[in-house]
Amino acid sequence: MELPVDTPLQMLNLLKFKETVAETGRTGEAQYKAYMKAAMPFIQGSNAKVIFYGVPKFTVIGPEVLEWDKVLIVEYATKADFINMVTNPDYPAHMRTLALADARLIFCEPFLT
C-alpha cells in the first residue's frame, strides 16, 4: 500500500475455481463469471481495463501440471484507482471469494528501461 506508484500497473490474477460453491449451488467458474459481471462497472469506473482473460493451456518452463484454471490481467492507471475500487463498500469482493479454491493476486509494475 505504501509503494509510491503513480503510473499504470497491472494486477495478475491466477485463478483456481471451486468445483461447487455451496452457498450458490453454482460451479466456481459460473460464480466467477457472475462476479466479473458484477465487478465490471467498478473496473470500468476506475479507469481500468482487462488486458487478458484466458485459459492456460500448457507449461513451457516449470511443472507440467497446470495449477490455474484461468489467468486475468487488469491494468489500472494508478495504484489509487485500484485501492479505491477494492475498498468501495459496494465492490462485490465476496462473490470472488466464493468462487475460488485458490488464487494469487500479483501486483506488477511495468519495467521501463
N, CA, C and O atoms as a GROMACS GRO file, in nm:
protein
  452
    1MET      N    1   0.082  -0.120   0.000
    1MET     CA    2   0.000   0.000   0.000
    1MET      C    3   0.086   0.126   0.000
    1MET      O    4   0.043   0.231  -0.048
    2GLU      N    5   0.207   0.117   0.054
    2GLU     CA    6   0.289   0.236   0.067
    2GLU      C    7   0.381   0.261  -0.052
    2GLU      O    8   0.450   0.362  -0.057
    3LEU      N    9   0.383   0.169  -0.147
    3LEU     CA   10   0.466   0.191  -0.265
    3LEU      C   11   0.418   0.314  -0.340
    3LEU      O   12   0.299   0.328  -0.366
    4PRO      N   13   0.509   0.404  -0.374
    4PRO     CA   14   0.469   0.526  -0.448
    4PRO      C   15   0.454   0.497  -0.596
    4PRO      O   16   0.547   0.518  -0.675
    5VAL      N   17   0.338   0.449  -0.634
    5VAL     CA   18   0.314   0.414  -0.774
    5VAL      C   19   0.206   0.505  -0.830
    5VAL      O   20   0.088   0.495  -0.794
    6ASP      N   21   0.246   0.594  -0.919
    6ASP     CA   22   0.152   0.684  -0.983
    6ASP      C   23   0.152   0.663  -1.134
    6ASP      O   24   0.115   0.752  -1.211
    7THR      N   25   0.195   0.546  -1.175
    7THR     CA   26   0.199   0.509  -1.316
    7THR      C   27   0.108   0.389  -1.336
    7THR      O   28   0.065   0.326  -1.239
    8PRO      N   29   0.078   0.356  -1.460
    8PRO     CA   30  -0.005   0.237  -1.483
    8PRO      C   31   0.059   0.112  -1.422
    8PRO      O   32   0.182   0.098  -1.419
    9LEU      N   33  -0.025   0.023  -1.373
    9LEU     CA   34   0.020  -0.102  -1.315
    9LEU      C   35  -0.077  -0.211  -1.356
    9LEU      O   36  -0.192  -0.184  -1.393
   10GLN      N   37  -0.030  -0.332  -1.350
   10GLN     CA   38  -0.113  -0.447  -1.385
   10GLN      C   39  -0.127  -0.536  -1.262
   10GLN      O   40  -0.033  -0.552  -1.184
   11MET      N   41  -0.246  -0.592  -1.248
   11MET     CA   42  -0.270  -0.691  -1.144
   11MET      C   43  -0.290  -0.825  -1.215
   11MET      O   44  -0.384  -0.842  -1.292
   12LEU      N   45  -0.200  -0.918  -1.187
   12LEU     CA   46  -0.205  -1.052  -1.244
   12LEU      C   47  -0.283  -1.140  -1.148
   12LEU      O   48  -0.245  -1.156  -1.032
   13ASN      N   49  -0.392  -1.198  -1.195
   13ASN     CA   50  -0.476  -1.288  -1.117
   13ASN      C   51  -0.459  -1.429  -1.168
   13ASN      O   52  -0.484  -1.455  -1.285
   14LEU      N   53  -0.417  -1.521  -1.082
   14LEU     CA   54  -0.411  -1.664  -1.113
   14LEU      C   55  -0.527  -1.727  -1.037
   14LEU      O   56  -0.535  -1.714  -0.915
   15LEU      N   57  -0.615  -1.795  -1.108
   15LEU     CA   58  -0.743  -1.837  -1.051
   15LEU      C   59  -0.763  -1.988  -1.057
   15LEU      O   60  -0.745  -2.050  -1.162
   16LYS      N   61  -0.800  -2.046  -0.943
   16LYS     CA   62  -0.837  -2.188  -0.935
   16LYS      C   63  -0.977  -2.192  -0.877
   16LYS      O   64  -0.999  -2.152  -0.762
   17PHE      N   65  -1.073  -2.240  -0.955
   17PHE     CA   66  -1.213  -2.238  -0.915
   17PHE      C   67  -1.250  -2.355  -0.826
   17PHE      O   68  -1.193  -2.463  -0.836
   18LYS      N   69  -1.346  -2.332  -0.738
   18LYS     CA   70  -1.406  -2.440  -0.661
   18LYS      C   71  -1.487  -2.526  -0.757
   18LYS      O   72  -1.538  -2.477  -0.858
   19GLU      N   73  -1.498  -2.654  -0.726
   19GLU     CA   74  -1.585  -2.742  -0.805
   19GLU      C   75  -1.729  -2.692  -0.795
   19GLU      O   76  -1.796  -2.671  -0.896
   20THR      N   77  -1.776  -2.674  -0.672
   20THR     CA   78  -1.911  -2.627  -0.646
   20THR      C   79  -1.907  -2.525  -0.534
   20THR      O   80  -1.834  -2.543  -0.436
   21VAL      N   81  -1.984  -2.420  -0.547
   21VAL     CA   82  -1.996  -2.318  -0.443
   21VAL      C   83  -2.121  -2.353  -0.362
   21VAL      O   84  -2.233  -2.340  -0.410
   22ALA      N   85  -2.100  -2.398  -0.239
   22ALA     CA   86  -2.212  -2.446  -0.156
   22ALA      C   87  -2.320  -2.339  -0.138
   22ALA      O   88  -2.439  -2.370  -0.140
   23GLU      N   89  -2.278  -2.214  -0.120
   23GLU     CA   90  -2.373  -2.107  -0.093
   23GLU      C   91  -2.466  -2.075  -0.210
   23GLU      O   92  -2.577  -2.026  -0.190
   24THR      N   93  -2.420  -2.102  -0.332
   24THR     CA   94  -2.499  -2.066  -0.450
   24THR      C   95  -2.542  -2.186  -0.535
   24THR      O   96  -2.635  -2.175  -0.615
   25GLY      N   97  -2.476  -2.300  -0.517
   25GLY     CA   98  -2.504  -2.417  -0.599
   25GLY      C   99  -2.442  -2.409  -0.737
   25GLY      O  100  -2.458  -2.502  -0.817
   26ARG      N  101  -2.373  -2.302  -0.768
   26ARG     CA  102  -2.305  -2.286  -0.897
   26ARG      C  103  -2.169  -2.354  -0.894
   26ARG      O  104  -2.116  -2.385  -0.788
   27THR      N  105  -2.113  -2.375  -1.012
   27THR     CA  106  -1.972  -2.412  -1.019
   27THR      C  107  -1.892  -2.287  -0.983
   27THR      O  108  -1.942  -2.175  -0.992
   28GLY      N  109  -1.767  -2.308  -0.944
   28GLY     CA  110  -1.681  -2.193  -0.916
   28GLY      C  111  -1.663  -2.104  -1.038
   28GLY      O  112  -1.660  -1.982  -1.027
   29GLU      N  113  -1.653  -2.167  -1.155
   29GLU     CA  114  -1.637  -2.089  -1.277
   29GLU      C  115  -1.761  -2.005  -1.306
   29GLU      O  116  -1.750  -1.889  -1.345
   30ALA      N  117  -1.879  -2.062  -1.287
   30ALA     CA  118  -2.003  -1.986  -1.307
   30ALA      C  119  -2.015  -1.873  -1.204
   30ALA      O  120  -2.062  -1.764  -1.236
   31GLN      N  121  -1.973  -1.901  -1.081
   31GLN     CA  122  -1.976  -1.797  -0.977
   31GLN      C  123  -1.880  -1.684  -1.012
   31GLN      O  124  -1.913  -1.567  -0.992
   32TYR      N  125  -1.762  -1.717  -1.065
   32TYR     CA  126  -1.666  -1.615  -1.103
   32TYR      C  127  -1.718  -1.532  -1.220
   32TYR      O  128  -1.696  -1.411  -1.225
   33LYS      N  129  -1.787  -1.596  -1.311
   33LYS     CA  130  -1.848  -1.523  -1.423
   33LYS      C  131  -1.949  -1.422  -1.369
   33LYS      O  132  -1.955  -1.308  -1.418
   34ALA      N  133  -2.029  -1.462  -1.270
   34ALA     CA  134  -2.125  -1.370  -1.209
   34ALA      C  135  -2.051  -1.256  -1.137
   34ALA      O  136  -2.095  -1.141  -1.140
   35TYR      N  137  -1.940  -1.290  -1.073
   35TYR     CA  138  -1.858  -1.187  -1.008
   35TYR      C  139  -1.807  -1.086  -1.110
   35TYR      O  140  -1.816  -0.965  -1.089
   36MET      N  141  -1.752  -1.134  -1.222
   36MET     CA  142  -1.699  -1.044  -1.324
   36MET      C  143  -1.807  -0.952  -1.378
   36MET      O  144  -1.782  -0.834  -1.404
   37LYS      N  145  -1.926  -1.006  -1.396
   37LYS     CA  146  -2.037  -0.923  -1.444
   37LYS      C  147  -2.069  -0.813  -1.342
   37LYS      O  148  -2.092  -0.698  -1.379
   38ALA      N  149  -2.069  -0.849  -1.215
   38ALA     CA  150  -2.098  -0.751  -1.109
   38ALA      C  151  -1.982  -0.654  -1.089
   38ALA      O  152  -2.004  -0.537  -1.055
   39ALA      N  153  -1.858  -0.700  -1.109
   39ALA     CA  154  -1.740  -0.617  -1.086
   39ALA      C  155  -1.708  -0.524  -1.203
   39ALA      O  156  -1.642  -0.422  -1.185
   40MET      N  157  -1.753  -0.559  -1.323
   40MET     CA  158  -1.715  -0.481  -1.442
   40MET      C  159  -1.748  -0.332  -1.431
   40MET      O  160  -1.665  -0.251  -1.472
   41PRO      N  161  -1.863  -0.292  -1.379
   41PRO     CA  162  -1.886  -0.148  -1.365
   41PRO      C  163  -1.784  -0.080  -1.274
   41PRO      O  164  -1.749   0.036  -1.296
   42PHE      N  165  -1.735  -0.151  -1.172
   42PHE     CA  166  -1.633  -0.095  -1.083
   42PHE      C  167  -1.499  -0.086  -1.155
   42PHE      O  168  -1.426   0.012  -1.139
   43ILE      N  169  -1.468  -0.188  -1.234
   43ILE     CA  170  -1.344  -0.188  -1.311
   43ILE      C  171  -1.346  -0.072  -1.410
   43ILE      O  172  -1.250   0.005  -1.418
   44GLN      N  173  -1.454  -0.060  -1.484
   44GLN     CA  174  -1.464   0.048  -1.583
   44GLN      C  175  -1.468   0.185  -1.515
   44GLN      O  176  -1.411   0.281  -1.567
   45GLY      N  177  -1.534   0.194  -1.401
   45GLY     CA  178  -1.544   0.321  -1.328
   45GLY      C  179  -1.412   0.365  -1.268
   45GLY      O  180  -1.396   0.482  -1.232
   46SER      N  181  -1.318   0.273  -1.255
   46SER     CA  182  -1.187   0.309  -1.200
   46SER      C  183  -1.084   0.331  -1.311
   46SER      O  184  -0.964   0.332  -1.286
   47ASN      N  185  -1.132   0.349  -1.432
   47ASN     CA  186  -1.045   0.371  -1.548
   47ASN      C  187  -0.949   0.255  -1.570
   47ASN      O  188  -0.837   0.273  -1.618
   48ALA      N  189  -0.994   0.135  -1.536
   48ALA     CA  190  -0.912   0.016  -1.557
   48ALA      C  191  -0.962  -0.057  -1.681
   48ALA      O  192  -1.070  -0.030  -1.732
   49LYS      N  193  -0.880  -0.150  -1.727
   49LYS     CA  194  -0.922  -0.230  -1.841
   49LYS      C  195  -0.865  -0.371  -1.829
   49LYS      O  196  -0.753  -0.391  -1.781
   50VAL      N  197  -0.943  -0.466  -1.873
   50VAL     CA  198  -0.898  -0.604  -1.877
   50VAL      C  199  -0.804  -0.618  -1.995
   50VAL      O  200  -0.843  -0.595  -2.110
   51ILE      N  201  -0.681  -0.656  -1.967
   51ILE     CA  202  -0.579  -0.673  -2.070
   51ILE      C  203  -0.585  -0.815  -2.127
   51ILE      O  204  -0.568  -0.836  -2.247
   52PHE      N  205  -0.610  -0.911  -2.038
   52PHE     CA  206  -0.614  -1.051  -2.081
   52PHE      C  207  -0.700  -1.130  -1.984
   52PHE      O  208  -0.692  -1.111  -1.863
   53TYR      N  209  -0.783  -1.220  -2.038
   53TYR     CA  210  -0.859  -1.316  -1.958
   53TYR      C  211  -0.866  -1.442  -2.039
   53TYR      O  212  -0.930  -1.446  -2.144
   54GLY      N  213  -0.800  -1.546  -1.992
   54GLY     CA  214  -0.796  -1.667  -2.072
   54GLY      C  215  -0.759  -1.790  -1.993
   54GLY      O  216  -0.744  -1.787  -1.871
   55VAL      N  217  -0.743  -1.898  -2.067
   55VAL     CA  218  -0.718  -2.031  -2.011
   55VAL      C  219  -0.572  -2.068  -2.037
   55VAL      O  220  -0.528  -2.067  -2.152
   56PRO      N  221  -0.497  -2.102  -1.932
   56PRO     CA  222  -0.362  -2.153  -1.956
   56PRO      C  223  -0.371  -2.292  -2.020
   56PRO      O  224  -0.449  -2.376  -1.975
   57LYS      N  225  -0.292  -2.316  -2.123
   57LYS     CA  226  -0.302  -2.442  -2.198
   57LYS      C  227  -0.193  -2.542  -2.160
   57LYS      O  228  -0.222  -2.660  -2.142
   58PHE      N  229  -0.069  -2.498  -2.149
   58PHE     CA  230   0.039  -2.588  -2.109
   58PHE      C  231   0.156  -2.505  -2.060
   58PHE      O  232   0.170  -2.387  -2.092
   59THR      N  233   0.241  -2.570  -1.983
   59THR     CA  234   0.359  -2.504  -1.927
   59THR      C  235   0.476  -2.521  -2.022
   59THR      O  236   0.505  -2.632  -2.067
   60VAL      N  237   0.544  -2.413  -2.052
   60VAL     CA  238   0.663  -2.418  -2.134
   60VAL      C  239   0.786  -2.441  -2.045
   60VAL      O  240   0.869  -2.526  -2.074
   61ILE      N  241   0.795  -2.364  -1.936
   61ILE     CA  242   0.902  -2.381  -1.837
   61ILE      C  243   0.836  -2.391  -1.701
   61ILE      O  244   0.762  -2.301  -1.660
   62GLY      N  245   0.861  -2.500  -1.631
   62GLY     CA  246   0.802  -2.518  -1.498
   62GLY      C  247   0.732  -2.652  -1.488
   62GLY      O  248   0.743  -2.736  -1.578
   63PRO      N  249   0.660  -2.673  -1.379
   63PRO     CA  250   0.590  -2.801  -1.359
   63PRO      C  251   0.491  -2.828  -1.472
   63PRO      O  252   0.428  -2.736  -1.523
   64GLU      N  253   0.480  -2.955  -1.510
   64GLU     CA  254   0.388  -2.991  -1.618
   64GLU      C  255   0.242  -2.974  -1.580
   64GLU      O  256   0.158  -2.943  -1.664
   65VAL      N  257   0.213  -2.995  -1.452
   65VAL     CA  258   0.074  -2.986  -1.405
   65VAL      C  259   0.034  -2.839  -1.397
   65VAL      O  260   0.101  -2.758  -1.334
   66LEU      N  261  -0.076  -2.806  -1.462
   66LEU     CA  262  -0.127  -2.669  -1.457
   66LEU      C  263  -0.204  -2.650  -1.327
   66LEU      O  264  -0.296  -2.725  -1.297
   67GLU      N  265  -0.165  -2.548  -1.251
   67GLU     CA  266  -0.230  -2.522  -1.123
   67GLU      C  267  -0.353  -2.433  -1.137
   67GLU      O  268  -0.441  -2.436  -1.050
   68TRP      N  269  -0.362  -2.356  -1.243
   68TRP     CA  270  -0.462  -2.250  -1.252
   68TRP      C  271  -0.562  -2.276  -1.363
   68TRP      O  272  -0.526  -2.325  -1.470
   69ASP      N  273  -0.688  -2.243  -1.336
   69ASP     CA  274  -0.794  -2.260  -1.435
   69ASP      C  275  -0.802  -2.142  -1.532
   69ASP      O  276  -0.828  -2.161  -1.651
   70LYS      N  277  -0.778  -2.023  -1.481
   70LYS     CA  278  -0.783  -1.902  -1.566
   70LYS      C  279  -0.675  -1.805  -1.520
   70LYS      O  280  -0.626  -1.811  -1.408
   71VAL      N  281  -0.639  -1.716  -1.611
   71VAL     CA  282  -0.546  -1.607  -1.585
   71VAL      C  283  -0.616  -1.478  -1.626
   71VAL      O  284  -0.676  -1.470  -1.733
   72LEU      N  285  -0.607  -1.378  -1.540
   72LEU     CA  286  -0.669  -1.249  -1.566
   72LEU      C  287  -0.566  -1.141  -1.538
   72LEU      O  288  -0.500  -1.142  -1.434
   73ILE      N  289  -0.551  -1.047  -1.632
   73ILE     CA  290  -0.464  -0.932  -1.610
   73ILE      C  291  -0.548  -0.806  -1.630
   73ILE      O  292  -0.608  -0.786  -1.736
   74VAL      N  293  -0.551  -0.722  -1.527
   74VAL     CA  294  -0.625  -0.596  -1.532
   74VAL      C  295  -0.525  -0.483  -1.514
   74VAL      O  296  -0.441  -0.488  -1.424
   75GLU      N  297  -0.534  -0.382  -1.599
   75GLU     CA  298  -0.445  -0.266  -1.589
   75GLU      C  299  -0.520  -0.149  -1.528
   75GLU      O  300  -0.633  -0.118  -1.567
   76TYR      N  301  -0.456  -0.086  -1.431
   76TYR     CA  302  -0.510   0.032  -1.364
   76TYR      C  303  -0.419   0.151  -1.394
   76TYR      O  304  -0.297   0.134  -1.406
   77ALA      N  305  -0.476   0.269  -1.407
   77ALA     CA  306  -0.396   0.388  -1.439
   77ALA      C  307  -0.302   0.423  -1.324
   77ALA      O  308  -0.189   0.466  -1.346
   78THR      N  309  -0.349   0.403  -1.201
   78THR     CA  310  -0.266   0.429  -1.083
   78THR      C  311  -0.302   0.331  -0.972
   78THR      O  312  -0.406   0.266  -0.975
   79LYS      N  313  -0.212   0.322  -0.874
   79LYS     CA  314  -0.238   0.240  -0.757
   79LYS      C  315  -0.363   0.288  -0.684
   79LYS      O  316  -0.442   0.207  -0.635
   80ALA      N  317  -0.383   0.418  -0.678
   80ALA     CA  318  -0.500   0.475  -0.610
   80ALA      C  319  -0.630   0.428  -0.676
   80ALA      O  320  -0.728   0.403  -0.606
   81ASP      N  321  -0.631   0.415  -0.808
   81ASP     CA  322  -0.751   0.366  -0.878
   81ASP      C  323  -0.786   0.225  -0.831
   81ASP      O  324  -0.903   0.194  -0.806
   82PHE      N  325  -0.684   0.140  -0.818
   82PHE     CA  326  -0.707   0.003  -0.772
   82PHE      C  327  -0.757   0.003  -0.627
   82PHE      O  328  -0.857  -0.062  -0.595
   83ILE      N  329  -0.689   0.075  -0.540
   83ILE     CA  330  -0.726   0.077  -0.399
   83ILE      C  331  -0.867   0.133  -0.380
   83ILE      O  332  -0.945   0.079  -0.302
   84ASN      N  333  -0.899   0.240  -0.451
   84ASN     CA  334  -1.034   0.298  -0.440
   84ASN      C  335  -1.140   0.199  -0.484
   84ASN      O  336  -1.248   0.193  -0.426
   85MET      N  337  -1.110   0.122  -0.588
   85MET     CA  338  -1.208   0.025  -0.637
   85MET      C  339  -1.232  -0.085  -0.534
   85MET      O  340  -1.347  -0.112  -0.499
   86VAL      N  341  -1.126  -0.148  -0.485
   86VAL     CA  342  -1.144  -0.263  -0.396
   86VAL      C  343  -1.187  -0.225  -0.255
   86VAL      O  344  -1.234  -0.311  -0.180
   87THR      N  345  -1.173  -0.099  -0.218
   87THR     CA  346  -1.219  -0.056  -0.086
   87THR      C  347  -1.358   0.005  -0.090
   87THR      O  348  -1.413   0.043   0.013
   88ASN      N  349  -1.416   0.015  -0.209
   88ASN     CA  350  -1.554   0.063  -0.221
   88ASN      C  351  -1.645  -0.038  -0.150
   88ASN      O  352  -1.639  -0.157  -0.181
   89PRO      N  353  -1.728   0.007  -0.056
   89PRO     CA  354  -1.811  -0.089   0.019
   89PRO      C  355  -1.908  -0.167  -0.069
   89PRO      O  356  -1.957  -0.272  -0.027
   90ASP      N  357  -1.938  -0.120  -0.188
   90ASP     CA  358  -2.029  -0.191  -0.278
   90ASP      C  359  -1.959  -0.288  -0.373
   90ASP      O  360  -2.024  -0.363  -0.445
   91TYR      N  361  -1.825  -0.287  -0.372
   91TYR     CA  362  -1.750  -0.377  -0.460
   91TYR      C  363  -1.778  -0.522  -0.421
   91TYR      O  364  -1.771  -0.554  -0.302
   92PRO      N  365  -1.810  -0.610  -0.517
   92PRO     CA  366  -1.856  -0.746  -0.486
   92PRO      C  367  -1.743  -0.847  -0.458
   92PRO      O  368  -1.743  -0.956  -0.515
   93ALA      N  369  -1.650  -0.812  -0.372
   93ALA     CA  370  -1.536  -0.900  -0.342
   93ALA      C  371  -1.581  -1.035  -0.288
   93ALA      O  372  -1.516  -1.137  -0.314
   94HIS      N  373  -1.691  -1.037  -0.215
   94HIS     CA  374  -1.741  -1.163  -0.158
   94HIS      C  375  -1.775  -1.264  -0.268
   94HIS      O  376  -1.761  -1.385  -0.247
   95MET      N  377  -1.819  -1.216  -0.384
   95MET     CA  378  -1.853  -1.306  -0.494
   95MET      C  379  -1.728  -1.373  -0.548
   95MET      O  380  -1.731  -1.491  -0.585
   96ARG      N  381  -1.618  -1.300  -0.553
   96ARG     CA  382  -1.489  -1.355  -0.598
   96ARG      C  383  -1.443  -1.462  -0.500
   96ARG      O  384  -1.403  -1.571  -0.540
   97THR      N  385  -1.450  -1.430  -0.372
   97THR     CA  386  -1.407  -1.523  -0.268
   97THR      C  387  -1.486  -1.654  -0.274
   97THR      O  388  -1.428  -1.762  -0.261
   98LEU      N  389  -1.616  -1.644  -0.295
   98LEU     CA  390  -1.699  -1.764  -0.304
   98LEU      C  391  -1.654  -1.856  -0.418
   98LEU      O  392  -1.660  -1.978  -0.404
   99ALA      N  393  -1.611  -1.798  -0.529
   99ALA     CA  394  -1.580  -1.875  -0.650
   99ALA      C  395  -1.450  -1.952  -0.644
   99ALA      O  396  -1.434  -2.053  -0.714
  100LEU      N  397  -1.356  -1.907  -0.562
  100LEU     CA  398  -1.219  -1.954  -0.574
  100LEU      C  399  -1.175  -2.052  -0.465
  100LEU      O  400  -1.199  -2.030  -0.346
  101ALA      N  401  -1.111  -2.159  -0.509
  101ALA     CA  402  -1.047  -2.253  -0.417
  101ALA      C  403  -0.908  -2.203  -0.382
  101ALA      O  404  -0.860  -2.226  -0.271
  102ASP      N  405  -0.844  -2.134  -0.476
  102ASP     CA  406  -0.710  -2.080  -0.455
  102ASP      C  407  -0.691  -1.968  -0.557
  102ASP      O  408  -0.754  -1.967  -0.663
  103ALA      N  409  -0.606  -1.874  -0.525
  103ALA     CA  410  -0.580  -1.763  -0.617
  103ALA      C  411  -0.451  -1.693  -0.578
  103ALA      O  412  -0.403  -1.705  -0.464
  104ARG      N  413  -0.397  -1.623  -0.672
  104ARG     CA  414  -0.285  -1.532  -0.647
  104ARG      C  415  -0.322  -1.400  -0.713
  104ARG      O  416  -0.372  -1.398  -0.825
  105LEU      N  417  -0.296  -1.291  -0.644
  105LEU     CA  418  -0.313  -1.157  -0.699
  105LEU      C  419  -0.176  -1.093  -0.690
  105LEU      O  420  -0.128  -1.062  -0.581
  106ILE      N  421  -0.114  -1.072  -0.805
  106ILE     CA  422   0.024  -1.028  -0.810
  106ILE      C  423   0.031  -0.888  -0.870
  106ILE      O  424  -0.008  -0.865  -0.985
  107PHE      N  425   0.081  -0.795  -0.790
  107PHE     CA  426   0.099  -0.657  -0.832
  107PHE      C  427   0.217  -0.652  -0.927
  107PHE      O  428   0.326  -0.697  -0.892
  108CYS      N  429   0.198  -0.598  -1.046
  108CYS     CA  430   0.304  -0.586  -1.145
  108CYS      C  431   0.316  -0.441  -1.189
  108CYS      O  432   0.217  -0.375  -1.220
  109GLU      N  433   0.438  -0.395  -1.191
  109GLU     CA  434   0.466  -0.261  -1.237
  109GLU      C  435   0.552  -0.273  -1.363
  109GLU      O  436   0.648  -0.349  -1.365
  110PRO      N  437   0.518  -0.198  -1.467
  110PRO     CA  438   0.597  -0.210  -1.590
  110PRO      C  439   0.744  -0.176  -1.565
  110PRO      O  440   0.777  -0.084  -1.490
  111PHE      N  441   0.828  -0.253  -1.629
  111PHE     CA  442   0.972  -0.228  -1.622
  111PHE      C  443   1.008  -0.135  -1.736
  111PHE      O  444   0.999  -0.173  -1.853
  112LEU      N  445   1.047  -0.017  -1.703
  112LEU     CA  446   1.083   0.081  -1.805
  112LEU      C  447   1.234   0.093  -1.812
  112LEU      O  448   1.301   0.108  -1.710
  113THR      N  449   1.287   0.085  -1.933
  113THR     CA  450   1.432   0.094  -1.948
  113THR      C  451   1.474   0.235  -1.978
  113THR      O  452   1.594   0.262  -1.993
   0.00000   0.00000   0.00000
